[in-house]
């Protein structure tokens, strides 16, 4: 196979591929520990600023986790 053909520029997308529009992504977040909290914060920030993410549920392993306390405090 000719490698120069693989990287030929400019690349144009064939017309049979659909054009994707931005849509809202529904998220179910699974996390419990302190490691998970920054990721949940990032999702919340993205949700409030860009409106392209909808946080549906947050699932934790037990009742006494940092993620659960955060969700209770922020009414998630």
C-alpha positions in Angstrom: 0.0 0.0 0.0 1.3 3.4 -0.9 1.7 5.4 2.3 1.7 8.8 0.5 -1.9 8.0 -0.5 -2.9 7.5 3.2 -1.8 11.0 4.2 -2.9 12.9 1.1 -4.0 16.4 1.9 -6.4 18.2 1.9 -8.8 15.5 3.2 -12.4 15.9 2.5 -15.2 13.9 4.1 -17.2 11.7 1.6 -20.8 12.8 1.2 -22.2 9.5 2.4 -21.2 10.3 6.0 -23.8 12.3 8.0 -23.1 15.7 9.4 -23.3 15.5 13.1 -24.8 18.4 15.1 -24.1 19.2 18.7 -26.5 17.4 21.0 -27.0 17.1 24.7 -25.1 14.2 26.2 -26.9 12.4 29.1 -24.5 11.3 31.8 -24.8 8.8 34.6 -21.8 9.3 36.9 -20.3 6.4 38.9 -17.9 7.4 41.6 -17.5 7.4 45.4 -14.0 8.5 46.6 -12.0 11.7 46.6 -10.5 10.7 43.2 -14.0 11.0 41.7 -14.9 14.4 43.0 -12.8 16.5 40.6 -14.4 14.6 37.7 -17.8 15.3 39.0 -16.9 19.0 39.5 -15.7 19.1 35.9 -19.0 17.6 34.6 -21.0 20.1 36.7 -19.0 23.0 35.4 -19.4 21.9 31.8 -23.1 21.5 32.4 -23.5 25.0 33.8 -21.3 26.7 31.2 -22.0 24.9 27.9 -25.4 23.3 28.4 -24.3 20.3 26.3 -24.2 17.8 29.2 -27.1 16.7 31.3 -26.2 14.9 34.5 -29.0 12.4 35.1 -27.8 10.3 38.0 -24.9 10.0 40.4 -24.2 6.4 41.7 -22.0 5.8 44.7 -21.0 2.6 46.6 -22.3 3.6 50.1 -24.0 6.3 52.1 -20.8 7.7 53.5 -18.8 8.8 50.6 -17.3 12.2 49.6 -19.4 12.2 46.3 -22.6 11.6 48.2 -21.9 14.4 50.6 -21.2 16.7 47.7 -24.4 15.7 46.0 -26.4 16.4 49.1 -24.8 19.8 49.7 -25.4 20.8 46.0 -28.8 19.2 45.6 -27.9 16.9 42.8 
